[in-house]
Amino acid sequence: MLIGYQRVSTDDQHLHLQRDALVKAGVDPSRIYEDKLSGAKTNRPGLEHAIRAAREGDVLVVWRLDRLGRSLKDLIHIAERLEEKGVGLRSLQEQIDTTSAAGRLFFHMMGALAEFERNLIRERTRAGLDAARRRGKKPGRKRKLREQDLVAAKALLADESITVVEVAERLGVSPATLYRELPGGRSGVG
């Protein structure tokens, strides 16, 4: 059985084009699920309903792959979920159909390329951090509190009538930042 899924990013966009294409491809209009939100959002109730409704041997049909997911990683994750259930995936515009050997091969190649890309990014990040360390730079974000702020915080906290929250407000940081920078809070002052 064919199950349709359609998505538009904004209320200004219309689902008619996608719905017409899905119906023309043989999807029963009562089996078309939809979302009206950005593909970057991971919470897509319409897609979740479509996947839950799909049974082994069914095929999820989309007008275009970008209607299903915004990133290659997201698309591969969805395709893997479908594959685990024995459900195929068909994209009308790209003419991809994972119920065929060629379609499955194409998706597996995309998965391998995505993994390769993740590994390259990881290696580049590690090399960049190592190079920064060799130049004497500390990786990570800069400390919110400078040394002079810590000295001021300790001086203020020496006065029992001033709370950690008040000191944090004066320094323009959260109490959590102050506690992190002064382990032991008020008891660490002294």
ChimeraX attribute file (.defattr): number of C-alpha atoms within 10 A of each C-alpha:
attribute: neighborCount
match mode: 1-to-1
recipient: residues
	/A:1	14
	/A:2	21
	/A:3	26
	/A:4	28
	/A:5	25
	/A:6	23
	/A:7	27
	/A:8	17
	/A:9	15
	/A:10	11
	/A:11	9
	/A:12	8
	/A:13	11
	/A:14	13
	/A:15	15
	/A:16	10
	/A:17	11
	/A:18	20
	/A:19	22
	/A:20	13
	/A:21	17
	/A:22	24
	/A:23	16
	/A:24	10
	/A:25	15
	/A:26	13
	/A:27	21
	/A:28	14
	/A:29	13
	/A:30	9
	/A:31	17
	/A:32	21
	/A:33	20
	/A:34	21
	/A:35	21
	/A:36	18
	/A:37	14
	/A:38	16
	/A:39	19
	/A:40	12
	/A:41	10
	/A:42	11
	/A:43	12
	/A:44	17
	/A:45	13
	/A:46	17
	/A:47	22
	/A:48	14
	/A:49	13
	/A:50	18
	/A:51	20
	/A:52	11
	/A:53	12
	/A:54	21
	/A:55	16
	/A:56	13
	/A:57	13
	/A:58	18
	/A:59	23
	/A:60	25
	/A:61	26
	/A:62	26
	/A:63	24
	/A:64	19
	/A:65	20
	/A:66	14
	/A:67	20
	/A:68	22
	/A:69	20
	/A:70	15
	/A:71	14
	/A:72	15
	/A:73	16
	/A:74	15
	/A:75	19
	/A:76	18
	/A:77	14
	/A:78	17
	/A:79	22
	/A:80	17
	/A:81	13
	/A:82	22
	/A:83	17
	/A:84	11
	/A:85	16
	/A:86	15
	/A:87	23
	/A:88	25
	/A:89	25
	/A:90	23
	/A:91	19
	/A:92	17
	/A:93	11
	/A:94	11
	/A:95	12
	/A:96	19
	/A:97	20
	/A:98	23
	/A:99	17
	/A:100	13
	/A:101	9
	/A:102	12
	/A:103	17
	/A:104	18
	/A:105	12
	/A:106	15
	/A:107	18
	/A:108	16
	/A:109	12
	/A:110	16
	/A:111	19
	/A:112	13
	/A:113	14
	/A:114	16
	/A:115	13
	/A:116	12
	/A:117	12
	/A:118	13
	/A:119	12
	/A:120	12
	/A:121	12
	/A:122	12
	/A:123	12
	/A:124	12
	/A:125	12
	/A:126	12
	/A:127	12
	/A:128	13
	/A:129	16
	/A:130	15
	/A:131	12
	/A:132	13
	/A:133	12
	/A:134	10
	/A:135	9
	/A:136	9
	/A:137	11
	/A:138	12
	/A:139	11
	/A:140	7
	/A:141	6
	/A:142	8
	/A:143	9
	/A:144	14
	/A:145	16
	/A:146	11
	/A:147	10
	/A:148	9
	/A:149	13
	/A:150	15
	/A:151	13
	/A:152	14
	/A:153	22
	/A:154	18
	/A:155	13
	/A:156	19
	/A:157	21
	/A:158	15
	/A:159	10
	/A:160	9
	/A:161	9
	/A:162	12
	/A:163	15
	/A:164	20
	/A:165	15
	/A:166	15
	/A:167	20
	/A:168	17
	/A:169	13
	/A:170	12
	/A:171	17
	/A:172	12
	/A:173	14
	/A:174	17
	/A:175	18
	/A:176	13
	/A:177	14
	/A:178	22
	/A:179	16
	/A:180	11
	/A:181	16
	/A:182	16
	/A:183	11
	/A:184	10
	/A:185	16
	/A:186	19
	/A:187	10
	/A:188	11
	/A:189	15
	/A:190	8
